[in-house]
């Protein structure tokens, strides 16, 4: 099948699959994976294959960058120790446990380690399926963990693939050097690209073209990945570090129109990339099943169940053992205040979903060795990884709501409190700046007083609740222009006030994004009104 025909078929599959998932209230990835399996029966689609590098070089940078940009850096700093442990040590333990289990079930050590690395990292996008069931802190911890563990898993994956194909050798010094280079080089590459990206975006902003600003944003994750790969470091870590830095600088860089375009673009792009990835895996599973004999297929199904259960058990044991070990070592009072209860850890253990990253790693396994022979058990790796992803999304996804209800997790009120604080601070900043700004703009006193009363009313309401004509008329047009210009000018003071609260660590990044989205929508509306006058 030609490329254009395949794109149309893929797009139609995503459209129909999304509608079916919405109608049946089923997780969309499950529907897309099933659709891919069904498409595998179409003869023209059976031979469709993507080069393995495409998945790592196209899908991962975009997926990881957006997840890192929209993840709270403050929350990461607050729970850094636990995130680092689950993002590094838990991944290594999980990969080793799965590799040992797969080897015991018949896989050679090389493919077994590749499988272990592929299914070891959790996926932030998959967590979104049940995010509404969990408090914000739990969701943030899961997302932050997935950003770090992707880099760890990729290091293990690269070593396992390299050793299997014959391009790498094992040795304590060699492996240690690769790990240091991967982590250190990835962090440095991400920081450097983020710094250059900030400088470039500041220059592009002066041009006033939102399309150029968004083009710059799209280039940033690919540039970070490319620079890291050139020095043989972790492109995944480079993208994550770059995204976290840009999440802090981004709100002050672009204009409202550009940010609105960015949000719309990335929302659609993430939907398409995730959906396409699951459909492609469904097609690959079809090919994998055809490549497995009857006995091998039975063994692969057994491996899916065994590995999926092992992932839950290992994660459960690690979370409880690590917590009690930390409590024995660190008895500081401030650490006690941040502890989670046993029920919250049970929920976190079951929320370790696997998703797009695992699928991308499985599909990225090369087809041949350096010797020219086929990569051993590649079909089994793809089949088992896809099966594990389905297991986590379906079985764990069905069990988790009941467990979350049993856990009786406390309602998350911190975000609402911070949101009220941010909105109040924004209105107060506008009120404080109103007289001087109106004088600078030469606004009529009548308009200034009316706007003052409006802001005062809004501020009083926020503090009290704690929550939440003729176009040819010259004077009318002039007043509307003045009011619109004044409102636009005051929006910058609002935005600066909320960013200052974020920089002072008084409100979370997620709160900043929510307030900024409202401010940007108002700015876009007012700009359109001004242009129409």
N, C-alpha and C positions, 0 to 999 in steps of 0.2 A: 504494500500500500504506500502511495506517495505521501510525502510529509504533510502537504496541505490537507489531503483527505483525512489523515490521522488527526490533525489538529481539530478539524470540524467534528469528527467522531468523538474525540476527547471532550471538546466543549459541550456537545450535546449530552454526553454521559454525565458530566458535572451538573448540568442544568436539570436533567430528569432525576438524577440521583439526589440532588439537593431538595427537590420538590417532594420526592418520596420520603426522604428522611424527616422533612418537616411535617408531612402528613401523618406518618406513622410514629412520630416522636422517638426516632431512633438516632443514635449518634451517627452523623454523616460519614465518618471514616468507615464504619461497618458497611454502609450501603455502597460506598465507592469501591471498597475492596471486593464486595460481592459482584458489583457491576464489572469490574476488571476480570473476575473469574468467568463470568458469562461471555464477555467479549472474546475471551480466549478460545471459544468454540468457533469463532468466525475465522475461516481459513486465511483470509487476507491479513488478519491481525496477528496470527500465531507467530510469525517470524519477526514481528516488530521488536526491535531492541535499541536501547540507547547506549552509547558508549559509557562505561562505568564512571569515567572522570566527569562526565556532564553532571551527574547527580551531586557529586561533591563540590564541583566548582560553580554550579548555578543554584541549586536548591539550598544547600546549607548556608552559604553567606547571607542570603536574603532572609531565610527563616530565623537564623540566630540573631541577626542584627536587629530585626524588629522586636524580637523578644527581649533583648538586652536593653534597647532604647526605652521600652515601656515597663521595665522592671525597676522597683524602688531601690536605689543605691543606699538610702538610709536604712532600709530593712536589712539589706545585706550586711552592712557594717554592724548593725545591732546583734545579728545572729551569725556573725562571720565564722566563729569556731565550728558551730554545728553544720553550717553550709559547706565549709571546707572538708570536714570529715566525711559527710555524705557524698560530696562531689569528687573526692579523691579515693580515700580508703575504702569506702563502701563499693565504689565502682571496681576497684582492684579485687576486692574479696568476691564480689558478684561474678566478675569475669572468670576468676579462678574456679569458683564453685561450679559454674555452668560448664566450663571446659572439662573439669574432672568428671562431672556427671555425663556429659556427652561422650567423653572418651570411654567411660565405663559402659556406655550403651553402644559402642562400636565405632565411633568416629576417630580417625587418627588425631594426634595431638595438635597438629597445625590447624586443620579445619575446626577442631573443637575450640581452640583459643579464638579463632576468628568469630565463631558463633557466640562465644562468651562476651567478646568485646562488643559485638553488634547489639546484643540484648541487654547489656549492662546499664546504659544510660536511660534515665527517665526522660519523658518528653513534656515540655511546658505546654505545648499546644494541645496535647491530649488531655492535660489536666483541666483545660478550660471547659471540657464537657461537663464537669461536676463542680466547677468553681463556685457556683451559686450556693452549694451545700455547705461550704466551709468558710470559716472566718478569714478575713483578709490576711492575717499573719500566716496562717497555714498555707494559703494559696501562694503568697509571696515566697515563703520558704521553699515550696515545691518548684516554683519557677526559677528561683535563684540556684537551687541545687542542679536543675537540669542544664543551666547555662555552663556551670563549672564541670559537671560530669561529662558533658560532650567532649571537652578537650581531653580529659583523662581517658575516656573510652577510645578516642581517636589515636592516642599514643599507643595503647595496647593493640588496637586494630592494625595500625601501621606495622608494628613489630611482628605481629602474628602473620600478616599477609606477606611481609618481606621475607621472613624466615621460611615460610611455606613455598614461595615462588623461587627462593634461592638467592635473593638480593641482599639479605641481612644475615648476621650471625649473632648468636647469643653469647653474652659475656657480661660479667658484673660491671666492668668499667665502660663497656660499649653501651649497655642499656642505660646506665646512670647518665652518661654523656648525652644520649638521645633525649632522656627525660628533662634534663637541665636545659638543653637547647630548645626543646619543644616548648616548655613553659616559659623560660626566660625570654627566648626569642619572640614567642607569641605575644607576651605582655609588652615588650619594648616596641615591636612592630605595630601593635594596636594603638599604643600611646602616641607614637610618632605620626601615624596616619591621622589620628584624631586631631592632633595639634595642627597638622597641615590642612585638614578639612575645616577646622574652625577659621583659620586664616582665609581660606578660599571662599567660604560661605560669607564672610564679612565683606569681601570684595564683590562677590556676586550680588549681595543684597543692595549695594549701591546702584546697580544697574536697574533695579526695580522690576525685573522679569521673574515671576514665580516659577516659570517652566525651567529656567536655567538653575534656579535654586534647587528645585526638585531633582534635576539631572545630577547636580553635585551630590545630593544626598544618596542617590542610587549608586553612584560611583564609589562612595566611601567604603561600604563593606567589601566590594570586590577588590578594591585597592589594598585594604588591610589583609585580606586573604592572600592576595598575590605577593605582597611584600614578605609576608611570613613564609610562604611556600618557597620563595626564592632563596631564603637562608635556611631552608629545611626545618623551620619551626612550625608550631601549631597554628594553622590558619584559623581554626575554630576559636582558639583563645584570643587571637588577634582581633577577630570580629567582635567577640564578646567584650573585650576590654575597650575597643574603639566605641562600641555602642553605649557602654556605661558612661564613658567620658562625654560622648555627644548628648546623652540624656541630661547631663548637667548644664552643658553650654547651649544646647539647641533652643530652649525657650527664649533666649535673648538674641538669637541670630537672625531668624527669618521673619518675614512679615506674615500677617494674618492670612492673606490669600494663599501664600505658599504653604503655610501649615495646614490649611483646610484641604488643599490639593494633596498634600503628603498623607494625611490621615485617610482620605478616600482611596488614594492609590495603594497604600500598603494594606489597607483592609481587604481590597479586592485581590491584590497580589498574593497575600497569605492564604486566602480562601482557595485561589486557583492552584497555587503550588502544593498545598497540602492535599487537596482533592486529587490533583493529577498524580501525585506520588502514590496515593493509595490505589488508584486505578492501574497505574503501571505495575505495582506490586501484584495486583490480581492477575494481570497478564503474565508476569514472570512466574507466578505460582502455577499457572496452567502449564507453562513450559517445563517447570520443575517437576510437576507430577508426571508429565509425559516422559521425562528423563529418568524416572524412578521405576524400578520393577515392582511387582506386587509385594514381595517381601520387604524391599527397601522402603516402600511407601508406608507399610504397616509400622516399620521401625521408626520412620520419621514422625508419624502421628503419635506414637508412644513418647518420642523425644519431646514433642511439643508440650504434651501434658506434664511430663516430668520437669522440663525446664521452667514452664510457667509456674508450677507449684514451688519449685526451688527458689525462684525469684522472690516470691512472697515470703517464704520462710526465712531466707537469708536477710531480707530487708527488715523483717520483724525482729529477728534476733539481734541484728546489728544496732537498731535504734534503741533497744532496751539495754543491751550490754554497754554500748557507748555512753548512754546517759548515766548509768550507775557508776561507770568508771570515772567520768568527769566529776560527778558529785563527790566521789571519794577524794579526788585530788583538789578540787576547787570548792572551798567552803565559804567563799565571800558572800556577804548578805545581798549585794547587788545581783549576783548570779541566781540566788534563790528566787528573787522577784520575777525572773524571766522564765522560770521553769514551766514546762507543760505537764499536764496530768497524764496518767496512764491511758485514758480513753482517747485523748488527742493523739498520742503516739500510735495507737491502734489504727486510727483513721489515716494517719500519715503513712503507715506501713501498707495499707490497702490502696492508697492513692498513688502508688508508684507505677503509673501507666507507661507503657512503651508506645512509640509512635513513629513520627516521620524520620527522626534521626536514625533510629534502628533500621528502618526500611532503606534509607539512603545508603547506609553502610553495607547492608546485605547486597543491594543491587550493585554496589561499587566493587565487589569482589571480582578480580580479573578472571577472564575465561581460560587463560593459559599460563603455564609456568615459564620460567626463563629457558628451560630446556625444550619448550615447544609443546609439551604434553598438556592435557586438560587440567585445570585446577581441581584437585580432589574434592568430591562431595559438595561442589558449588550448589547444585540443585537442592541438596538437603539443607544447606545453610539458608537459602532463600525461603524454602518452604517452612522450615522451623521458625525463622524470624517472623514471617508473616503470620503463622499460627499463634505465636506468642503475643503478637500485637492484637490480634483478634480476641484472644483469651482475656487480655487485660481490659480491653475496651468493653467486651460483652459481659464476661463473668464478674470481674471486679467492678465494672460500671454498674451492674445490676445489684451487687451486694453492698456497695459503698453507701447509697442513700439510707439503707436500713441501719448500717453501722453508725453513720453520722447522726441519725436520729437517736440511736441508743447512747451515743457518747454525750449527748446534750451539751454540745460545745457552746460556750457563752456567746451571746450576740455581740458582734463587732460594732462598738459605738465610737471607737477612736477616730475612724475616718469621717464620720458624721460631725464629730466635734471639731476636727481640723478643717473640714469643709466650711462649717459655719465661721470659724476663725478667719479663714482665707477670704471669704466673701465679705465679712465685716471689715477686715483690714483694707480690702480693695475699695469699698465704699468710703471708708474714712480717709483713705489717701486721696480719692477724688475730691472729697469735700475740702480737705486741707489745701489742695492745689487749685481749687475752683477760682478764688478771687484773682490770684496772680495770673492764671492761665487766661481767664476772661479779659483781664486788662491787656495782656500781650496780644490777644486776638482782636481786641477792639469790640468785644461783644456788648450789645445793648444791656443796660441794667435790668430791664424787664425780663430778658431771657435768662440772665444770670440768676436773678432771684427765683424765677420759676424752677430752674434746674436745681438750685440750692434746696428749695422746698421738696423737690422730688427725691433728691439724694437723702435729705434728712428723714423723710418718711420711710424710705427704703431701709436706712440704717437703723431707725427706731424699731421697725418691724423685725429686722434680723436680730437685734439685741433682745427684743421682747419674747420672741418665739424660741430663739435658740436653735432653729432649724431652717428647718426650712419653711380742598379748598380750591382756590382758583390758580392754575399754573401760570396764567398770564398776568397775575397781580405782582407788580414789582416789589412792593414792601414785603409781601408774604414770602416770595422767593428769597429775598435777602435774609429775612429772619430764619427761614429754614436752613439756608446755607450756613448762617452763623451758628445756629444750634447744632447742626450736624458737625461742623468743624470743631466746635467746642467739645462735643461728645467724643469725637475721634481723638482729640488731643488728651482728654482725661483718661481714655482707655490705656494709654501708655503708662500713666501713673498707677493705675490699677494693676497692670501686669508687673510693673517693677516692684510694687509692694508685695505681691504674692511670691515672686521670685526671691525677694529678700527674705521672706519667711522660710522658704525652702532652704536657702543658703544658710540660714541660722538654725536649721534643723528643727524648726517649730511646726512645720507641716510636711507631709510626705510628698514624694514625687507624684504619686497617683492623684493626690488632691490637687497639686499644681496643674496636672494635665486636665483634670475635670474643669477647674476654673478657667484655665486658658482656652479650653474648647469653647466655653460660653463667651468669653471675651472675644475670641476670634470670630465666632458667628456674628456677634454684634458689630464687630468692625467691618466684616464683609457686607453686612446689611447696610450700615451707614455709608460705606464707601460707594455702594451702588446707588443709594439715595442721592449722595452728593454729585455723582457723575450724571444722574438723570435730571438734575436741576438746571 
